[in-house]
Amino acid sequence: MVSAATYALIGLGLSLLLTPLSRVAALRLGYVAGPTEDRWHQRPIALSGGVAVFLAVVVPFAVLQSVREIWVLVVSGALIFTVGLVDDVISLKPAGKLVAQIVVASLLVFFGFRLQWVESLTVDVLLTLVWIVGITNALNLIDNMDGLCAGVGLIAIVALLLGVGPQTGVTPTVLYLALLAGAMAGFLVYNVHPASVFLGDSGSLFIGLTLAAASLEFSQYAVGSNLLSTIAAPVLVLLIPIFDTTLVTMSRLWAGRPASQGGLDHSSHRLVAIGLPERTAVAVLWILASLGAAFGWSLGRGTGWSGLSAALFVLAMILLAVYLAQVRVYKDQDGQVPVGKVTPFVVEFMYKRRIAEVILDVCLVALAYYAAYALRFEGSQYQLNLRYFLESLPIVVAVQIAALYAVGAYRLAWKHFGLMDVVVLGKAVLLAIFVVIGVIVYMNRFENYSRAVFVIYDAFLILLLTASRASFRLFGEFVQRRRQGRRLIIYGSGEHRSMVVRALLDGPTVYQMLGFVDDDHVNRGTRVQGYPVLGGHEQLVSLIQAGGVDNLVITGQVFDVDRLRELEGLCAHHGVGFSRFRYGLEEVVAVS
């Protein structure tokens, strides 16, 4: 791959040179993206990065290589680049862009670019068209925050090079991708936050089409011919664009908005809405893209536990999609976008939520049972016992889901998941194990079945079920900690503090919980529900005087009256909200 590395350096150098030149030219010609309601940036930015990337790839390739061998890829890229450039200048209608993309995708299919996922030629051609157009648009859609599209695209290209390169050698396609990788790396220097230049549709569509076409070659050279390696590998490599496009499309349709309408509702925007800085939000998506690319590469190479690991990663991404779908991003009637609050995206439709839980649990049960067999048996032993796994899997799934329903697992509130809920899940798993073992003993007297498999399955499934439920609570608490609201301190001791925190943070007022104040020296330096005990009365007075508190809440049934009056006066003097949280039982007397 020395030659490919050389080409990557050429692309990098040209991009570093051409990007600032194209930016200067764009600013002089007024070729800029101005701030609008459906765009993230707040100032005019040059819209010429795609021109620099395209030239840094096509020009050196045409000079150093014969274009004849991959002329279809080069010409298709040039056509879609032109479509994007026209759209950047005169803003094409969505229907016009889609027609142009279908025409370019049809050119690729006509000259042999195919997914080869199914035997039917007609179906495979249609799927290939959907794939090319879908991935091209997906890269275009994630070009919504500084460094996101170029970074995710660069990660995907590197994964394709690592996946295809060792199988094909240094082919013209590999060299072309190497140039693109270098060009995108050079462009990223100017595109990371705060960006001084954008890709524009010309760049994002060009990168998207190239990735879509190159991923077809990735699937052809995946190790083995099984469905997992040929389909899942390229999907995982391009998971973040697919993930974002699916999330945005489903969210807009659910909210009654046109899917083609722009907006600040992408996964990157939702991460910022829960409190992440823009750089961090982009970095999170880069990391997820890298993980997806790594799992896709391992599937393509046919490595050991790649299938199980990839399945767990996909399930985690599905849960992340559910989390992000709840973040409020669409405008209210007053035109404001409340940051950090949650829309009833799933909560108002409880029956749909429960169906989703059951489907998720079916996947977790199958994964846990498969993992148990994979851990218990290796090599040829695994192949010999695979038949017993397949025979018993339907029984295990049916009994386990029925057990979860019987013990009330589908009545648990994931948002407030606690230790006692783990006990409920444990009961369901143990109950199912006893029933399954009873069925197998009755039918086969445990012949050819390993008892150790069920022990491993038991432990692994409890872990997966607990992690899936607890993740919702962890996400909710993370969002609460990232919210920018009135800075809150709770003064008091006792176990009731957890109840006070939940009541306040789940209420209509947005608070930023700073921690607790407790006069008991034993509790100093400890944490309650993840929030620190900041100190005693002296520390509280210092915080109020320094302006570090917006709201003070007193808890407990009994509190020193003189200290209460002192704090009330101090808070009034410094403009700090002062309130007392009362609780207790109230007897209701029936009136006859």
N, C-alpha and C positions, 0 to 999 in steps of 0.2 A: 504493500500500500504506500510505498515511498512516493511514487508518481502521483497518486491521489493527494497525498499530503502537500506536494508541490503545487498542485492545482488549487488546493484550498488556500494556500498562502498567496497565490496570485489573485484569487477572488477577494481575499481579505485586503490586500494592498490596494487594489483598484477601488474597492468599496470605500475604504478610508479616504481615498483621494476624491472620488466622484461624488460622494454624498454631500460634503460641504459645498462643492461647486454647484450641484443641482439645487441645493437649498438657497444659495444666493440668487441663482437664476429664477427660481420660483417666487421668491420675495419680490424681485424686480418686476416680474410679469403679473403679480397678483394671484399667483397659483397657490392659494392658501386655503386652509380649513378654518373657518371662523367659529367661535363658540355659539352653540345653539342649545335648545332645551334637551335634545336627544343626543348631545355629545358631551363628553366628559371634560375636555380641556376648557380653560377659561380665557385663552388668548389666541390670536391667529397663529397658526403653525404652518410652515411650508409643507406642501403635499407632493413632494417629489422624490421621496426615498425609493419608491418602486422603480423609478427611472434609473437611479444609480445601481440598484441591485440587478435589474435586467441587463444593463450594459456591462456590468462587471462579470456577468455569466456568459452572455451570448457572444460578445466581441472576442474575448480571449479563446473561447472554445472554437469559434469559426477560424481564428488565426492558427491555433495550434493543432486542431484536429480536423478530420474530414466529417462534415455535417451529414454526409450521405447515409451513414449507418443509423443515425437516430434523428433523421430529418423530421419525422412525424412528431416527435416530442418537442423539437426545437420550434417547428412551425406552429404547433398547437399552443406552445407557450407564448410565442410572439402574437398570435391572434388574440388570446385571452388578455394579454398585456395591453394590446391596443383597445380592446373593449373596456378594460378598466380605466385606461387613460382618457378615453372619450367620456366615460361616466364621471371621472374626476373633474373634467372641464365643463361639461354641459349637463351633468346629472341625468342619466338615462332613467326611464321608468323601470320598476322591478320586472315587469313582464318582458321588456326588451332585453334586459340583461340575461334573464332566464333563457330566452330563445337563443341568444348568442352562445351561452354556455352549453346548451344542448347540442348546437351545431358543432362546436369544437369537440365536445365529448364524443359525438357520433363519428367524427374524423378519426379519433383515437381507436374507437371500437372497430371501425371499418378496416383499419390497418393492423388488427390483431391484438390490441390491448383488451384482455378479458380477465374477469375474476376467476373463472373456472371453478365456481362453487357448486354448480349443479350440472347434471348431464344434458339437460335440455338446452339447446343452443339459443332458442328464443328467450327463455327465461333468463339465461346467463347474460345475454346481451342487454336485456332490460335492467337487470341488477347492476351490470357494469355502468350503464348510463346513470343510474341513480347514485352509484358510488362516486363516480367522477364529479358529477354536478354537486352532490351533497358535500363532499370533502372540499371542493373548491369554494363553495359558499360558507362552509364552516370556518375555514381560515379567514375568510373575509369578515365574518361575524365577530370573531375574537380579536379583531384589530380595533379594540375599543378602549385600550389603556396603554400607557407608555410601556414599550418593551414586551408586551404580551404575545402578540402574533409572531413577531420575529423570534422571540425566545422559544416559544413552543414549537414553531416550525423548525428552528435549528436543532432542537432536541430530536424531533422526529426524523430529520434528515440524517443525523449522526446514527440513529438506531437503524435506519435503512442501509446506510453504508456498512455498518458492522454486520448486519444480517445478510446482505446480498454480496458484499465484497469478497468474503472468504469463499463463497460458493462459485462466483463467476470470474473472479480475478479482476484485473484492472481493465474493464470494458469502457467504451465511450460513455455509457450511462453512468457508471461509477464516477468517471472524471467530471461529467456534467454536474452530478450531485455534489461532488467535492467543491467545484467552483461556487455552486449555490450556497453551500455551507459557509465557505469563507466570506462570500459577499454578505450574507446575513449577519455573520459575526461582526464584520466591519460596520454594517449599518447600525447594529445594536449599540455601538459606542455612542452614537448620536441620538438614539431612540429611547434609552433608559430614562426614567424619571429624573429631572424634568426634561422631556423630549424637545429637541429643537427642530425635528423633522419627522413627518409621518410617512408610512408606506404608501398610503392612498390605495384605492381599489386596484390600480395598475399593479402594485407590488403584491398585495394580499391575494388577488386572483391568480397572478402568475405563480406565486409560491404554492397556493392551494392546488392548482392544476398539476404542477410538477410533482407534488407529494402524492396526489391521487394516482397519477400514472405510474410513478416509481413504486408505490405500494403494491400494484398489481404484479410487478416483477418480484417483490418481496414474497408474496404468497406462493408464487410458482416455485421459488427456491427454498421454501420452508421444508425442513426435514420431515420425510414421511408424507403420506397422502391422506391422512385422517382429517376429518372435518375441523378438529380443534386447531391443528397447526395451520391450515389453509385459510380459515376464517378469523379465528380469534387473534392470531398474531398481528395482522395488519390493523385490525380494529383497536387493539391495545396500544399500538404504536401511535395511533391518531386519536386516542381516547378523549383527550381534553377538548379538541374541537368538536368531536361528536357529542360529548357530554354537555358542553355549553349550548350547542345548537338545539339539542333535545330539550334541555331545561328551559331555554328561552321560548321555544315553540309551544311546549306544553303549558307553560305559565301564561303566555299571552292568550292562547285559546281558552284556557280555563277562566281567565279574567275577562273574556269577551272582547279581546283586542285583536286586530289583524296580525297574523304571524309575520307579515312583511313590514310592519310598522317598526321603526327604530325606537330605541328607548334605553334608559339606564337600568336595565333589568337583567344584565348578563351575570354570570357567576362571579366575575371580578367585581362588579358593582355591588353585588350582594355581600361579598366578603368585606368590602369597605363599609357597607351599611351596618355591619355588626361590630364595627370598631377597629378593623385592621387598617393601618396606614396603606397608602396606595402601593408603595414599594413592597410591603409585606404581602399584600394580596396577590400581586404578580408573582412574587417568589413562591408562594404556596402553590399556585397553579403550575409554575415551572417544576417544582418538586413532584407534584402529582403526574405531570407529563413525563418526567424522568422515570418514575416508578412504572407507569404504564408502558413506556418504551422498553424498560428492562424486562418486564414480564412478557411483552410481545417478542422481544429478542430471544428470551429463554424458551418460549414456546416454539418459535421458529427453528431453534437449534435442537429442540427435543430433549432438554435437560430434565433430570429427575422429577422433582416435586413442582415443576413449573405449572402444571395444570391446576393443582389444588391451590397453590399460592395465587395464581391469576384469578381463580374463582373467588377467593376471599377478598382480593383487591376490588374486583368488580362489585361485590356485595357492599363493601365499604363505600364505594363511590355512589352506589344507589342510595345508601343512607345519607350521604353528604348531599345528594340532590334533594332528598326530602327535607333536610335541615334548611338548605338555601331557599327552597321553594316557599318556606314559611316567612322569610324575611320580607318585610314590607318595602316595596320599591315603587309601586304605582301611586300616582298623586291622588290626594283626597280632593274634596270639592274646594277647599280653600287654597289649593295649589301647592301645599307644602308636602314634603316627603318626610314623615317622622322616621328618624333613624333608629334602628335597634328594636322597633316593635314588630309584632308578628301578626300576619293576616291569618284569618281562619281558612287557610288553603286546604288543610286536611281535617282540622278539628271540627268544622261544621258538618262534615260528612263522615260521621263516625263509622257508619257501616262500611264505607269504602276503605277507611283506615284499617278496620279489622280484617277485611279481605286481604289487604296488602300485608298485614302482619302474618296471616296464615300462609300466604305465598312465600314470604321471607322465611318462615320457619320450615316450610317444606325444603327449601334450598339448604338451610342450615343442617337439617336432619340428614339429608343426603350427603352433604359435605363431611359431617362428623362421622357418619358410618363408613364412607369411603376412606377417610383418613385413618380410621381404626384398622381397616384391612391393610392399608398401605404401610402402616407402622408395624403391624403384627407379622406380615409376610413380605419377603423380599425376593426379587429375581423370579426364578421359575416357580417358587412356592406361591407367589402372588398370582401368577397366571393360572395355576392349578386351582386356587381357591376363588378366582374371580367369578366362576359360575355360581357359587354359593352366595356370594355377595349380591349378584343380580337377582337370584331367586328370592332372597329374603328381604331385599330393599323395599318392595311394595308393602310388605307386612310391617316392617319397622316404621315406615313413613306414616301409614294409616293409623297404627296403634299409638305412635308418639303424638300425632296431631290431636287424636281423640283424647289422649291423656291430658294434654295441655288445656284443651277445652274443658275437660271434666273438673280439673282442679281450679279453674277460674283464671288461667294465665292470660286470657284475652279480655279480662276486665281490669287489668293493671294499667295504671296511668304511667306511661314511660317518663313523663316530665318529672315525676316525683318518685322515681324508682329508688328503692331502698333495700336494706339487708333482708327484711322479711319477705320481700318479693323474690329474692334469690331462693329462699326456702320453698316458696310456692313452685318455682321452676324445678328445683331439685326433686320435689315430690312427684311432679309430672314425669320427669326423666326416669326415676326409680320405678314408678308405677308401670310405665311403658316397658321397661326392661323385664320386669317380672312377667308381664303378659306375653311379650315376645318370646322369652325363654320357655314359657309354658306351652306356647303354640309349637315351637320348634321341637321341644321334647315330645309333645303329643304326636307330631307328624314324623319326626326323624330320630327320636331318641338321642338327639344331639350328635348324631353321626356326621362327620365331616365338618362340623361347626366348632369354632374355637370360642371357648368361654372368655379368654383374654380379650377378644375383639369387643365384647360387650362392656367390659370394664373400661377399656380405652374410650369406647364410644360414649359411655356415661360421662366420663370426665370432660371429654372434648366438647360434647353438646352443651353441658352446663356452662362451660366457659364461653361458648359462642352465643348462647341465649342471653347470658348475663351481660356480655360485652355489647350486644346489639341494643338491649334495653337501657343499659347504663349510659350508652353513648348519647342518648337524647338528653338525659339530665346533665351530663358533662357539657354538652353543647349549650344548653340553656344557661348554665352557670357561667360558661365562658362569655356568652353574649352579655350577661348581666354585668360581668366584671369589665367589659370593654365599653359599656354604655357611658356616654358623656352626659351626665345629669347633675342634679344637686348633690353636692358632696355630703355624705351622711355618716354620722357616728352614732352608735348605740351605746348608751351608758347603763350598765346593769350587769347582774350576774345570774346564774341559774340556767337550767336546761331549757327554759322557755325562750332563750335568745334565738334559737333556731326557728321557732315559730314566728317570732317578731320579724326576722329577716325575710322569711318567705312571704309574710303578709305585706310587708312594705315593698319588696322588689317586684311582687306580682301585681301590685296596685297600679292605678292609672298614672301616678306621678313617677317620672323617670329619675331614679337615684343612682349615684355612683357611690357604692358602699366602700368606705375607707377602712372600717374596722370597728372594734369594740374598745370600750374603756371599762376597767374593772378594778376596784380598790383592793381586791384580794391579791396579795403578792404572789401566791402560788400559781395564779393564772397568767402572770406576766410572761410574754414570749411565746404563749401557746396560740393555737388557731382554732376558731369555731366556724365550721362549714367553709373552711378555706380562707377565712378572713382573720387577720392578726388581732391579738389583744395589744393595743397600742401603749397601754400603761394605766395609770390611775388618775385621780382627780387633778393633780398638778399638771400632768401632760395635757389633759383636756383643756384646762384653762389657758395653757400656752398656745394650743392649736386655735382656740377661739380668738385670742388676742392677735395672733399672727394672720388671721383671715384665712385659715386653712379648712374651715368648716362652713357649710351652708345650712345644714339641718342637724339638730341634736334631738335624739329621742331617748327619753328616760323609760326604763323598764323596771318591773318589780312591783310587788304589792306594797312594800314598805320602803320609804326613802327618807333620809334625814331632811326635816322641814327647812332648817336654816340653809343647808347646802342647796336645796331645791330653789329657794328664793334667790340665793347668790347667783346660781347659774341662770335663772330666769332674767335677772337684771343684766348680767354680763352678755347674754345672747341678745337682749333687746338693744343694748348699747352698740353692739357690733353688727347688728342686722342679721343675726343667725336665727333661723326658724327653730322654735322650741316647742316640743310636744311631749306628752306622756302616753305610753302605751299601757292601757288597762286591759285586764283579762280576768276571767273567773266565771263560775257557774251562776246562772240566774234562775231561780226557781219560778216556774210558771204555775200559777194557781188557776185551776179551771173554774169558770163562773157558770153556775147552774142557772 
